[in-house]
Amino acid sequence: MLDNEVLPAKFGHIIASNKTYGHRFLSGKEITVNSASLIEYSKLLKENFIILDALNRKEIIQQEIQKIISGKNLSIIEDNELLNEVVNLVEYPVVYLGQIDEKFMTLPEEVLITTLRNNQRYLMLRNSTSGKLAPYFIIVSNTIGQDQGKEIIHGNQTVLGARLFDALFFYENDKKMKLEKRIEQLKALTFHKEIGSVYDKIESVKAIAEKLSNRLQADTAKVIRAVSLMKADLVTEMVGEFPELQGIMGYYYALNDGEGEDIAITIRDHYKPLGPNDYVPTNKVAAIVALADKLDTLNQMFAINIKPTGSKDPFALRRAANGVVRIIAENNFALDIKTDLADLNIREDVINYISEREVSINNFN
């Protein structure tokens, strides 16, 4: 439209007009736009239950959340990424408070967060006093419930309950078998078709980890034990269902098995850092194992001529090399990349690549 006139335009089979529709459930009727004025257009849509401005929708959600949790000793977990996603999933946001059955609160917090956030797009809450995850969650609906939202809340709680029931089943079932007993199963899990199984990968990491441990005067027995168990959670039901929880579930299962804190932390943190903004393991055993795992990955991938090229890096080798540099630097390990890594039987082209990443990171900092 230009002013009050509909311009003669066509895109494919669609012909321009001044007709549109309000909210699918709350209005649904055809409405006529009489002006190209954004203010008038926004007002017309709002009368038909569509909030045009995303920032306005966001403000409404934030204000309604504060009203709902007021006086309940609850605080919202700040998650701007999820909030922005939710803002763009609704036209007319209506906020409700859902409740989690107490029996599911025995699940690790990361499992609850993965289910609520990643699967259901619920905003999460903490107990303001304890800081622990609260048995409540925020539903942002795209419609007004006729019964003060009871049916909407019940429906969401039912769906969430089914997901958490499965998660609790996996969790309790996994705990029946120790990680140690799962190591053999890793022989059937392929790391790379030209390299071998995850079990083979672990055996390869052990050789590097042992040398690093001796070089850095760490507890070698702990380091080797941690390497043996570090990938065992990959064959658990929970990680099969939620791959993003690899390492994290291993942490909880290791503690359940009676493994020491150093071992459990290492299983959780040996994948770290996962990017420039992620933390570096500072536990000495965890840092050594994370370093050995990354060096082994680089060594084996370069050996079969899989190397990062330009923007292509499907095996995240650039991230692994950056991780090597950061782990050494941030733990103040007395390791020289060029000389000491050669003593670990790391390939020359791998050492050169890591050295390049070291220069790049230092220049950036």
C-alpha positions as CSV (number, residue, x, y, z in Angstrom):
1,M,0.0,0.0,0.0
2,L,1.0,3.6,-0.6
3,D,-1.0,5.9,1.7
4,N,-4.5,4.6,1.3
5,E,-4.1,3.0,-2.1
6,V,-3.4,-0.7,-2.8
7,L,-0.6,-0.9,-5.4
8,P,-1.1,-3.3,-8.3
9,A,1.5,-5.9,-7.5
10,K,1.8,-9.7,-7.9
11,F,4.2,-12.3,-6.6
12,G,3.7,-15.7,-8.3
13,H,0.0,-16.4,-7.8
14,I,-0.4,-13.9,-4.9
15,I,-2.0,-10.6,-5.7
16,A,-1.6,-7.6,-3.4
17,S,-4.6,-6.5,-1.5
18,N,-5.5,-4.7,1.7
19,K,-7.1,-7.8,3.3
20,T,-5.5,-9.7,6.1
21,Y,-6.5,-11.9,9.1
22,G,-6.4,-11.5,12.9
23,H,-5.3,-14.1,15.4
24,R,-6.1,-17.6,14.2
25,F,-7.9,-18.7,17.4
26,L,-8.9,-15.4,19.1
27,S,-10.1,-13.5,16.0
28,G,-9.8,-15.4,12.7
29,K,-11.9,-12.9,10.8
30,E,-10.8,-11.1,7.7
31,I,-9.9,-7.5,8.4
32,T,-9.4,-4.6,6.0
33,V,-6.3,-2.4,6.2
34,N,-7.3,1.2,5.2
35,S,-3.9,2.9,5.6
36,A,-0.2,2.2,5.1
37,S,0.5,3.9,8.5
38,L,2.4,1.5,10.7
39,I,0.8,3.0,13.8
40,E,-2.7,2.4,12.4
41,Y,-1.7,-1.1,11.1
42,S,-0.3,-2.1,14.5
43,K,-3.4,-0.8,16.3
44,L,-5.7,-2.7,13.9
45,L,-3.8,-6.0,14.5
46,K,-3.8,-5.5,18.3
47,E,-7.6,-5.2,18.2
48,N,-7.6,-8.6,16.5
49,F,-5.2,-10.1,19.1
50,I,-1.9,-9.8,17.2
51,I,1.0,-7.8,18.8
52,L,3.0,-6.7,15.8
53,D,6.1,-5.4,17.6
54,A,8.4,-8.2,18.9
55,L,9.9,-6.0,21.5
56,N,6.4,-5.2,22.8
57,R,5.7,-9.0,23.0
58,K,8.9,-9.5,24.9
59,E,8.0,-6.8,27.4
60,I,4.6,-8.3,27.9
61,I,6.1,-11.7,28.6
62,Q,8.6,-10.3,31.1
63,Q,6.0,-8.2,32.9
64,E,3.6,-11.2,33.1
65,I,6.3,-13.5,34.4
66,Q,7.1,-11.1,37.3
67,K,3.4,-10.8,38.2
68,I,3.0,-14.6,38.3
69,I,6.1,-15.3,40.4
70,S,5.7,-12.4,42.7
71,G,5.6,-13.5,46.4
72,K,6.5,-17.1,45.5
73,N,10.2,-17.0,46.3
74,L,10.9,-17.7,42.7
75,S,13.3,-16.1,40.2
76,I,13.5,-16.5,36.5
77,I,16.6,-18.1,35.0
78,E,17.8,-15.4,32.5
79,D,17.9,-17.0,29.0
80,N,17.7,-14.3,26.4
81,E,18.2,-16.7,23.5
82,L,15.2,-18.8,24.5
83,L,13.1,-15.8,25.4
84,N,13.7,-14.3,21.9
85,E,12.8,-17.6,20.4
86,V,9.6,-17.8,22.4
87,V,8.7,-14.2,21.5
88,N,8.8,-15.1,17.8
89,L,6.7,-18.3,18.3
90,V,3.6,-16.3,19.5
91,E,1.5,-13.5,18.2
92,Y,-0.4,-12.8,21.4
93,P,1.6,-14.0,24.4
94,V,-0.2,-15.2,27.5
95,V,1.9,-16.4,30.4
96,Y,1.0,-19.3,32.7
97,L,2.8,-21.1,35.6
98,G,3.2,-24.8,35.3
99,Q,4.4,-27.3,38.0
100,I,6.8,-30.2,37.9
101,D,5.9,-33.4,39.8
102,E,8.2,-33.6,42.8
103,K,9.2,-37.2,41.9
104,F,11.0,-35.8,38.8
105,M,13.1,-33.3,40.9
106,T,15.5,-36.2,41.7
107,L,16.8,-36.0,38.1
108,P,20.0,-34.2,37.6
109,E,19.4,-30.5,36.9
110,E,20.9,-30.7,33.4
111,V,18.4,-33.4,32.5
112,L,15.5,-31.2,33.6
113,I,16.9,-28.1,31.8
114,T,17.5,-30.1,28.6
115,T,13.9,-31.3,28.7
116,L,12.2,-28.1,29.7
117,R,14.4,-25.7,27.6
118,N,15.5,-27.6,24.5
119,N,12.5,-29.9,24.0
120,Q,9.6,-27.9,25.4
121,R,10.8,-24.3,25.2
122,Y,9.7,-23.5,28.7
123,L,11.4,-20.8,30.7
124,M,12.8,-22.1,34.0
125,L,12.8,-20.8,37.5
126,R,15.0,-21.1,40.6
127,N,14.2,-21.0,44.3
128,S,15.4,-17.5,45.2
129,T,16.7,-18.7,48.6
130,S,18.5,-22.0,47.7
131,G,19.4,-21.2,44.1
132,K,18.2,-24.7,43.1
133,L,16.0,-25.4,40.1
134,A,12.4,-24.9,41.3
135,P,9.6,-27.4,40.5
136,Y,7.8,-24.8,38.4
137,F,8.2,-23.5,34.8
138,I,6.8,-20.7,32.6
139,I,4.5,-21.5,29.7
140,V,4.1,-18.8,27.1
141,S,0.9,-19.6,25.2
142,N,-0.4,-18.1,22.0
143,T,-4.0,-18.1,23.2
144,I,-6.1,-17.1,26.1
145,G,-7.5,-20.0,28.1
146,Q,-11.3,-20.0,28.7
147,D,-10.8,-21.4,32.2
148,Q,-8.0,-19.2,33.4
149,G,-5.6,-21.4,31.5
150,K,-6.2,-24.5,33.5
151,E,-6.6,-26.7,30.4
152,I,-3.5,-25.2,28.8
153,I,-1.5,-25.7,32.0
154,H,-2.7,-29.3,32.4
155,G,-1.9,-30.1,28.8
156,N,1.6,-28.8,29.1
157,Q,2.2,-30.5,32.4
158,T,1.0,-33.8,30.9
159,V,3.4,-33.6,27.9
160,L,6.3,-32.6,30.2
161,G,5.4,-35.4,32.6
162,A,5.6,-38.0,29.9
163,R,9.0,-36.8,28.8
164,L,10.3,-36.7,32.4
165,F,8.9,-40.1,33.1
166,D,11.0,-41.5,30.3
167,A,14.1,-39.6,31.5
168,L,13.6,-40.9,35.0
169,F,13.3,-44.4,33.7
170,F,16.5,-44.1,31.7
171,Y,18.3,-42.6,34.7
172,E,17.3,-45.2,37.2
173,N,17.9,-48.0,34.7
174,D,21.4,-46.7,33.7
175,K,22.5,-46.6,37.4
176,K,22.0,-50.3,37.7
177,M,25.1,-50.9,35.6
178,K,28.4,-49.4,36.5
179,L,30.4,-47.4,33.9
180,E,33.2,-49.9,34.3
181,K,30.9,-52.7,33.0
182,R,30.1,-50.6,29.9
183,I,33.6,-50.2,28.6
184,E,33.5,-53.4,26.5
185,Q,30.4,-52.1,24.8
186,L,32.5,-49.3,23.4
187,K,34.1,-51.8,21.0
188,A,30.9,-51.8,19.0
189,L,30.8,-48.0,18.9
190,T,32.6,-46.6,15.9
191,F,34.8,-43.5,16.4
192,H,35.8,-43.3,12.7
193,K,35.7,-46.1,10.2
194,E,39.4,-45.6,9.3
195,I,40.5,-45.3,12.9
196,G,38.5,-47.8,14.8
197,S,36.1,-47.9,17.7
198,V,35.7,-45.6,20.7
199,Y,37.4,-48.4,22.7
200,D,40.4,-48.2,20.4
201,K,40.4,-44.4,20.8
202,I,40.5,-44.7,24.6
203,E,43.5,-47.1,24.4
204,S,45.3,-44.6,22.2
205,V,44.5,-41.7,24.5
206,K,45.9,-43.7,27.5
207,A,49.4,-43.7,26.0
208,I,49.5,-39.9,25.6
209,A,47.8,-39.3,29.0
210,E,50.3,-41.4,30.9
211,K,53.2,-39.5,29.4
212,L,51.6,-36.2,30.1
213,S,50.8,-37.3,33.7
214,N,54.4,-38.3,34.4
215,R,55.6,-35.0,32.7
216,L,53.3,-32.9,34.9
217,Q,53.7,-34.9,38.0
218,A,50.0,-35.8,38.4
219,D,48.4,-38.9,39.9
220,T,48.9,-41.3,36.9
221,A,46.6,-44.0,38.3
222,K,43.7,-41.5,38.5
223,V,44.5,-40.2,35.0
224,I,44.4,-43.7,33.5
225,R,41.3,-44.6,35.4
226,A,39.6,-41.5,34.2
227,V,40.6,-42.2,30.6
228,S,39.2,-45.7,30.9
229,L,35.8,-44.4,32.0
230,M,35.6,-41.1,30.1
231,K,33.4,-42.3,27.2
232,A,31.5,-45.1,28.9
233,D,28.3,-43.0,29.2
234,L,28.0,-42.9,25.4
235,V,26.3,-46.3,25.6
236,T,23.8,-45.4,28.4
237,E,20.1,-45.0,27.6
238,M,20.1,-41.4,28.8
239,V,22.9,-40.2,26.5
240,G,21.3,-42.2,23.7
241,E,18.2,-40.1,24.2
242,F,20.0,-36.8,25.0
243,P,23.4,-36.8,23.2
244,E,24.1,-33.3,24.4
245,L,24.4,-34.8,28.0
246,Q,27.5,-36.9,27.2
247,G,30.1,-36.4,29.9
248,I,27.5,-34.8,32.2
249,M,25.7,-38.0,32.7
250,G,29.0,-39.8,33.1
251,Y,29.7,-37.4,36.0
252,Y,26.6,-38.4,37.9
253,Y,26.9,-42.1,37.1
254,A,30.6,-42.1,38.2
255,L,29.6,-40.6,41.6
256,N,26.8,-43.1,41.9
257,D,29.4,-45.9,41.2
258,G,31.6,-44.7,44.0
259,E,34.3,-43.2,41.8
260,G,36.2,-40.3,43.3
261,E,35.4,-36.6,42.6
262,D,38.5,-36.2,40.3
263,I,37.3,-39.1,38.1
264,A,33.8,-37.8,37.9
265,I,34.9,-34.2,37.1
266,T,37.2,-35.6,34.4
267,I,34.5,-37.5,32.7
268,R,32.3,-34.4,32.7
269,D,35.0,-31.9,31.6
270,H,37.2,-33.8,29.2
271,Y,35.2,-32.5,26.2
272,K,36.0,-28.9,27.4
273,P,36.4,-26.2,26.2
274,L,33.7,-26.5,23.5
275,G,34.3,-23.1,22.1
276,P,36.0,-19.7,22.8
277,N,33.5,-18.8,25.5
278,D,33.5,-22.2,27.2
279,Y,35.5,-22.8,30.4
280,V,38.8,-24.7,30.5
281,P,39.1,-27.7,32.9
282,T,41.2,-26.6,35.9
283,N,41.1,-29.9,37.8
284,K,44.6,-31.3,37.1
285,V,43.4,-34.8,36.2
286,A,40.6,-33.4,34.0
287,A,42.9,-30.9,32.3
288,I,45.5,-33.6,31.5
289,V,42.8,-36.0,30.1
290,A,41.1,-33.3,28.1
291,L,44.5,-32.4,26.6
292,A,45.4,-36.0,25.8
293,D,42.0,-36.6,24.2
294,K,42.3,-33.6,21.9
295,L,45.9,-34.3,21.0
296,D,45.0,-37.9,20.1
297,T,42.0,-36.8,18.0
298,L,44.3,-34.4,16.0
299,N,47.0,-37.0,15.7
300,Q,44.7,-39.7,14.4
301,M,42.7,-37.4,12.1
302,F,45.8,-35.9,10.5
303,A,47.2,-39.4,10.0
304,I,44.3,-40.2,7.7
305,N,44.6,-36.8,6.0
306,I,41.5,-35.2,7.6
307,K,42.5,-31.6,8.3
308,P,40.6,-28.3,8.7
309,T,40.5,-26.5,5.4
310,G,39.1,-22.9,5.1
311,S,35.6,-22.9,6.5
312,K,35.3,-26.8,6.4
313,D,36.0,-28.5,9.7
314,P,33.4,-31.3,10.2
315,F,35.4,-33.0,13.0
316,A,35.9,-29.7,15.0
317,L,39.7,-30.1,14.7
318,R,40.3,-26.3,14.9
319,R,38.4,-26.2,18.1
320,A,40.4,-29.2,19.4
321,A,43.7,-27.4,18.6
322,N,42.5,-24.2,20.2
323,G,41.5,-26.2,23.2
324,V,45.0,-27.7,23.5
325,V,46.5,-24.1,23.5
326,R,44.0,-22.9,26.1
327,I,44.4,-25.9,28.4
328,I,48.2,-25.5,28.5
329,A,48.1,-21.8,28.9
330,E,45.3,-21.4,31.5
331,N,46.6,-24.3,33.7
332,N,50.2,-22.9,33.5
333,F,51.4,-26.3,32.4
334,A,55.2,-26.4,31.8
335,L,54.8,-27.7,28.3
336,D,56.4,-26.3,25.2
337,I,54.2,-27.0,22.2
338,K,57.0,-27.6,19.7
339,T,59.4,-29.7,21.9
340,D,57.3,-31.4,24.5
341,L,54.5,-32.5,22.2
342,A,57.1,-34.1,19.9
343,D,58.1,-36.2,23.0
344,L,54.5,-37.4,23.1
345,N,54.8,-38.8,19.6
346,I,52.5,-36.1,18.2
347,R,52.9,-35.7,14.5
348,E,54.9,-32.8,13.2
349,D,52.1,-31.4,11.1
350,V,49.8,-31.5,14.1
351,I,52.4,-29.6,16.2
352,N,52.8,-27.0,13.5
353,Y,49.0,-26.6,13.3
354,I,48.7,-26.2,17.0
355,S,51.6,-23.7,17.0
356,E,49.7,-21.6,14.3
357,R,46.6,-21.7,16.5
358,E,48.7,-20.5,19.5
359,V,50.0,-17.5,17.5
360,S,46.5,-16.7,16.4
361,I,45.0,-16.9,19.9
362,N,47.8,-14.8,21.4
363,N,47.4,-12.2,18.6
364,F,43.6,-12.1,19.2
365,N,44.2,-11.6,23.0
